[in-house]
């Protein structure tokens, strides 16, 4: 399964488009990987998304989940990427 959500990253006073692309792949060992993140606060997004799902009684699918934030060369800071990742 593949899903995509559009959000923005702020670069000074400019907003740049960021595509959040999520794929679910079958795997023996379930995992949740986020790529395209540079900032430490955003790298912790995986645990915040898991915690948010657990807080409402949901679990991530027992599959290999890969979330990609593109473009990779754009610095992504802050925790406002959590919601687009969860929605995708």
GROMACS elastic network, one bead per residue, 0.5 to 0.9 nm:
[ bonds ]
;  ai    aj funct       b0    kb
    1    22     6  0.81517   500
    1    23     6  0.56344   500
    1    24     6  0.52561   500
    1    25     6  0.72430   500
    2    21     6  0.71993   500
    2    22     6  0.57168   500
    2    24     6  0.66517   500
    2    88     6  0.84012   500
    3    20     6  0.82366   500
    3    21     6  0.58272   500
    3    22     6  0.52729   500
    3    23     6  0.65799   500
    3    24     6  0.89492   500
    3    87     6  0.88524   500
    3    88     6  0.53194   500
    4    19     6  0.67136   500
    4    20     6  0.54857   500
    4    22     6  0.62394   500
    4    23     6  0.88767   500
    4    84     6  0.87419   500
    4    85     6  0.88863   500
    4    87     6  0.87612   500
    4    88     6  0.56492   500
    5    18     6  0.85105   500
    5    19     6  0.59664   500
    5    20     6  0.51223   500
    5    21     6  0.66221   500
    5    22     6  0.86469   500
    5    84     6  0.60965   500
    5    85     6  0.77834   500
    5    87     6  0.74120   500
    5    88     6  0.58460   500
    6    17     6  0.69377   500
    6    18     6  0.58690   500
    6    20     6  0.60647   500
    6    21     6  0.86840   500
    6    84     6  0.74533   500
    7    16     6  0.84290   500
    7    17     6  0.60348   500
    7    18     6  0.52150   500
    7    19     6  0.63868   500
    7    20     6  0.73256   500
    7    80     6  0.89978   500
    7    81     6  0.76728   500
    7    84     6  0.69045   500
    8    15     6  0.58322   500
    8    16     6  0.52723   500
    8    18     6  0.50765   500
    8    19     6  0.81277   500
    8    81     6  0.85569   500
    9    14     6  0.83828   500
    9    15     6  0.56443   500
    9    16     6  0.52233   500
    9    17     6  0.64927   500
    9    18     6  0.64067   500
    9    74     6  0.79581   500
    9    75     6  0.77486   500
    9    76     6  0.60017   500
    9    77     6  0.75162   500
    9    80     6  0.88465   500
    9    81     6  0.86924   500
   10    13     6  0.67326   500
   10    14     6  0.57572   500
   10    16     6  0.61499   500
   10    17     6  0.89289   500
   10    75     6  0.86910   500
   10    76     6  0.78323   500
   10    77     6  0.81780   500
   11    14     6  0.51652   500
   11    15     6  0.61191   500
   11    16     6  0.69693   500
   11    74     6  0.85405   500
   11    75     6  0.80431   500
   11    76     6  0.88706   500
   12    15     6  0.79935   500
   16    74     6  0.84434   500
   17    70     6  0.85403   500
   17    71     6  0.83729   500
   18    69     6  0.63801   500
   18    70     6  0.55239   500
   18    71     6  0.64173   500
   18    74     6  0.85329   500
   18    76     6  0.89891   500
   19    68     6  0.78561   500
   19    69     6  0.57261   500
   19    70     6  0.52129   500
   19    71     6  0.73154   500
   20    67     6  0.67480   500
   20    68     6  0.57284   500
   20    70     6  0.66077   500
   20    81     6  0.84635   500
   20    84     6  0.67238   500
   20    85     6  0.64398   500
   20    88     6  0.71999   500
   21    66     6  0.81048   500
   21    67     6  0.56150   500
   21    68     6  0.51188   500
   21    69     6  0.64934   500
   21    70     6  0.78763   500
   21    85     6  0.80484   500
   21    88     6  0.70009   500
   22    34     6  0.89217   500
   22    65     6  0.69612   500
   22    66     6  0.55907   500
   22    68     6  0.63069   500
   22    69     6  0.88624   500
   22    85     6  0.74958   500
   22    88     6  0.59757   500
   23    64     6  0.81068   500
   23    65     6  0.57188   500
   23    66     6  0.53251   500
   23    67     6  0.65673   500
   23    68     6  0.86025   500
   23    88     6  0.88279   500
   24    61     6  0.82954   500
   24    63     6  0.61816   500
   24    64     6  0.57061   500
   24    66     6  0.66439   500
   24    67     6  0.89612   500
   25    63     6  0.58420   500
   25    65     6  0.63202   500
   25    66     6  0.81096   500
   26    29     6  0.87206   500
   26    30     6  0.81345   500
   26    62     6  0.82126   500
   26    63     6  0.51420   500
   26    64     6  0.59531   500
   26    65     6  0.87199   500
   27    30     6  0.61536   500
   27    31     6  0.84382   500
   27    62     6  0.82571   500
   27    63     6  0.56555   500
   27    64     6  0.56196   500
   28    62     6  0.89383   500
   28    63     6  0.78071   500
   28    64     6  0.83705   500
   29    62     6  0.79761   500
   29    63     6  0.72416   500
   29    64     6  0.71392   500
   30    61     6  0.79536   500
   30    62     6  0.51629   500
   30    65     6  0.76002   500
   31    62     6  0.78153   500
   31    63     6  0.65583   500
   31    65     6  0.59659   500
   31    66     6  0.81339   500
   32    46     6  0.71612   500
   32    60     6  0.85241   500
   32    63     6  0.82660   500
   32    64     6  0.61422   500
   32    66     6  0.59964   500
   32    67     6  0.77849   500
   33    46     6  0.74051   500
   33    64     6  0.80072   500
   33    65     6  0.61977   500
   33    67     6  0.61803   500
   33    68     6  0.84681   500
   34    37     6  0.71923   500
   34    43     6  0.75608   500
   34    45     6  0.82457   500
   34    46     6  0.69104   500
   34    65     6  0.83950   500
   34    66     6  0.58694   500
   34    68     6  0.58961   500
   34    69     6  0.77775   500
   34    85     6  0.89605   500
   35    38     6  0.87542   500
   35    43     6  0.86584   500
   35    66     6  0.75002   500
   35    67     6  0.62034   500
   35    69     6  0.63991   500
   35    70     6  0.88069   500
   35    72     6  0.83298   500
   36    67     6  0.84827   500
   36    68     6  0.57684   500
   36    70     6  0.64054   500
   36    71     6  0.74536   500
   36    73     6  0.80640   500
   36    74     6  0.85595   500
   36    75     6  0.87215   500
   36    76     6  0.82038   500
   37    40     6  0.80809   500
   37    42     6  0.63651   500
   37    43     6  0.60072   500
   37    68     6  0.84165   500
   37    69     6  0.69893   500
   37    72     6  0.75654   500
   37    74     6  0.89710   500
   37    75     6  0.74665   500
   37    76     6  0.61846   500
   37    77     6  0.82060   500
   38    41     6  0.87906   500
   38    42     6  0.72837   500
   38    43     6  0.70224   500
   38    72     6  0.88426   500
   38    74     6  0.88604   500
   38    75     6  0.63124   500
   38    76     6  0.63511   500
   38    77     6  0.76086   500
   39    42     6  0.53592   500
   39    43     6  0.62231   500
   39    44     6  0.89679   500
   39    75     6  0.74273   500
   39    76     6  0.63386   500
   39    77     6  0.54550   500
   39    78     6  0.75920   500
   40    44     6  0.65050   500
   40    77     6  0.81535   500
   40    78     6  0.87446   500
   41    44     6  0.54058   500
   41    45     6  0.70365   500
   41    77     6  0.69846   500
   41    78     6  0.59371   500
   41    79     6  0.65706   500
   42    45     6  0.51047   500
   42    46     6  0.83077   500
   42    76     6  0.72426   500
   42    77     6  0.60618   500
   42    78     6  0.56757   500
   42    79     6  0.56179   500
   42    80     6  0.83982   500
   42    81     6  0.73521   500
   42    82     6  0.81303   500
   43    46     6  0.68753   500
   43    47     6  0.87925   500
   44    47     6  0.57303   500
   44    48     6  0.66649   500
   44    49     6  0.89312   500
   44    79     6  0.85229   500
   45    48     6  0.50047   500
   45    49     6  0.60362   500
   45    50     6  0.85179   500
   45    79     6  0.67496   500
   45    81     6  0.75397   500
   45    82     6  0.57960   500
   45    85     6  0.86295   500
   46    49     6  0.52792   500
   46    50     6  0.62549   500
   46    51     6  0.86204   500
   46    82     6  0.79125   500
   46    85     6  0.88031   500
   47    50     6  0.50247   500
   47    51     6  0.59951   500
   47    52     6  0.85050   500
   48    51     6  0.50073   500
   48    52     6  0.60793   500
   48    53     6  0.86414   500
   48    79     6  0.89082   500
   48    82     6  0.71672   500
   49    52     6  0.50885   500
   49    53     6  0.62701   500
   49    54     6  0.86274   500
   49    82     6  0.60844   500
   49    83     6  0.77838   500
   49    85     6  0.76325   500
   49    86     6  0.62081   500
   50    53     6  0.52292   500
   50    54     6  0.61983   500
   50    55     6  0.85792   500
   50    58     6  0.89662   500
   50    59     6  0.75139   500
   50    60     6  0.71571   500
   50    86     6  0.87312   500
   51    54     6  0.50246   500
   51    55     6  0.59970   500
   51    56     6  0.88358   500
   52    55     6  0.50075   500
   52    56     6  0.66635   500
   52    57     6  0.88348   500
   52    58     6  0.85372   500
   52    86     6  0.86739   500
   53    56     6  0.55096   500
   53    57     6  0.63901   500
   53    59     6  0.59062   500
   53    60     6  0.72768   500
   53    86     6  0.82351   500
   54    58     6  0.52728   500
   54    59     6  0.60035   500
   54    60     6  0.86237   500
   55    58     6  0.74436   500
   56    59     6  0.89488   500
   59    62     6  0.84650   500
   60    63     6  0.81157   500
   60    65     6  0.87089   500
   61    64     6  0.81985   500
   61    65     6  0.81198   500
   62    65     6  0.86905   500
   67    85     6  0.69680   500
   67    88     6  0.85074   500
   68    71     6  0.88793   500
   68    72     6  0.85372   500
   68    85     6  0.88874   500
   69    72     6  0.66562   500
   69    76     6  0.86600   500
   69    81     6  0.88925   500
   69    85     6  0.88533   500
   70    73     6  0.79086   500
   70    74     6  0.77662   500
   71    74     6  0.58308   500
   71    75     6  0.89546   500
   72    75     6  0.76846   500
   72    76     6  0.88973   500
   76    81     6  0.85155   500
   77    80     6  0.82465   500
   77    81     6  0.85951   500
   78    81     6  0.73395   500
   79    82     6  0.58603   500
   79    83     6  0.85914   500
   80    83     6  0.66139   500
   80    84     6  0.79342   500
   81    84     6  0.55320   500
   81    85     6  0.62528   500
   81    86     6  0.87327   500
   82    85     6  0.52411   500
   82    86     6  0.62022   500
   82    87     6  0.86540   500
   83    86     6  0.50781   500
   83    87     6  0.60408   500
   83    88     6  0.85660   500
   84    87     6  0.50452   500
   84    88     6  0.60919   500
   85    88     6  0.53050   500
